[in-house]
Amino acid sequence: MMIVRSVGSWSAAGLLLIALIGCGRSDLGTVSGTVTLDGEPLADAMVIFTPMTGGRPAAGRTDAQGKYEVIHDRSDKGALFGEHVVEISTGDELANEDDTITTIPEKVPAKYNIASDLRATVESGANVFDFALTSEGEIVDSNQLEASGEEG
């Protein structure tokens, strides 16, 4: 009888440990939402959450409906707890197989990316942040800044 209880206790403890390991990091809240530009879903935009107190940023890309979910690293979804600067950008450079570069132009004003005034506070659990952007404001292509050495 005693052995059965011990095995049962160890089995319960083992299941609890497995459940806890499956929960991921305890300092991350899941982060998702929708990004629109002038009321329309903003597809293929990079959404970056950078902790204001330092630490690794979390990022995700919007789908065709403007929906995104951020990941902290390969194995953990979410962003660190606390206040973040949020940057949203469509500008990118893609390397082609023939060693040429395809430049994707920026559609989002600088006030939402390189000079972002967007903020979000990530808490424990599920966090949903929807961003309704407008095209009003100066658009600065960060790829051009990097090439000219002006960034920084």
N, C-alpha and C positions, 0 to 999 in steps of 0.2 A: 504494500500500500504506500509506504513512504517513497519508494522508488518512482512510482507512478506520479505522485505529487511533484517530486523533484524534476522529473522529465517534463511534466506539464508546466511547471514554473519556468524552467529553462526555455521551453518552446515559446511561452508567452513573452519572455524577456527577449528572445531572439527575434520574434516577429516585431516587437516594439522597436528594437534597434534597426531592423531593416526598414521599417516605416520612417524612422527619423532620418536615416541616411538618404532615403528617397526624397526627402523634403528639400534638399539643397542647402545653401548657405542661410544662416539665420539673420544676416545683416542686409538682405535684399528683399525688396518688395517688387512684385510683378508690376510691369508698366505696359499699358497698351492704350490705344485710342485711335482717333481719326484726324487726318489733316486735310483741310480744304483751303483752296486759294480762290478768292472771290466767289465763294459758295459752291465751287465745284471740287470734287475729290482730287487731291494732288497725288498723282501716281509717281512711283520711282523716286521718291525723295528720301534722303538720309535724315534720320531724326536722332540727334545725339544728346544724351543727358550727361552733363559734366558736374560732378559734385563741387559745390562752392567751397567746401572745407578740404578739398584735395581727395585724391583717390582715383581709381580707374573709371573712365567714362563707360557708359552703356549705350548701345546704338541698335537701330533697326531701320529697315527700309519699308516704305509704304507700298501697298499693292495697288491694283487698278482702282479700287474703291477708296483709296486714301488711308486704309487701315494699317497700323503698325503694331509691333511688339518688340521691346528692346531685350537684348541679351547682354550680360555682363562679361561673359567669356564663353568658350565653347561648351562648357557643361552646365552653366548657370544662367537661367533667364532672370531678368529683372535689373534693377538699379539699386545702388546703395541708399540706405535711409538718409533723409535730410534734404536740404534745399539744393536745387540744381539750376544751372544755366542750360536752357534748351536751345539747340541750334537746328534749323531745318534748311536743307539745301538740295537743289537738284543738279548743280554744276558738278561735272566729273570729267575725268579723262580715262579712256579705255584703251588698253594696248591691243592692237590687232595682230593676227598671226603673221602678217607681212612686215612687222616691226614699225608700222605707222601708228599714229595716235588719233583716236576719234574724240573730239571735244564735245561734250554735252553742255549746252549753255545753261546758265543760271536763270531760273524763272522767279526766284524768291528774293524780295528786297533784303538788303544788308541788315535791317533792323531785326530780322529773324534768323540770321546766321552769323557772319563775321562780327557784327556789332549787335548781337542779340539782346533784346530786352525781355525775352521770354523766361519765366521762372516757373518751377514746379517743385513741390515738396513731396518726396516719396516717403510713404509710411509703410509699416508692416502690412502684409496682405496684398490685396489687389488694388491697384491704382489705375484709374482711367483718366487720361488727359487728352481732351480734344482741342485742337488748335485751328481756329478760324482765321486764316491769314488774308490780308488784302494785298493787291499788287501795287498799292500806293507806296512810293519811296524809291530811293536809289537802289538799283541792282548792281552789285559789284561781283564780277566773276572772280572767285578766289583762285582759279587756275591762272588767270592773268597776273594776279598779285604775286603768286609764288614764282612765276617766271621772271617777273621784274625785280624780285627781292624786296618788295614793299611790305610784305606780311611780317607781323611779328611784334 
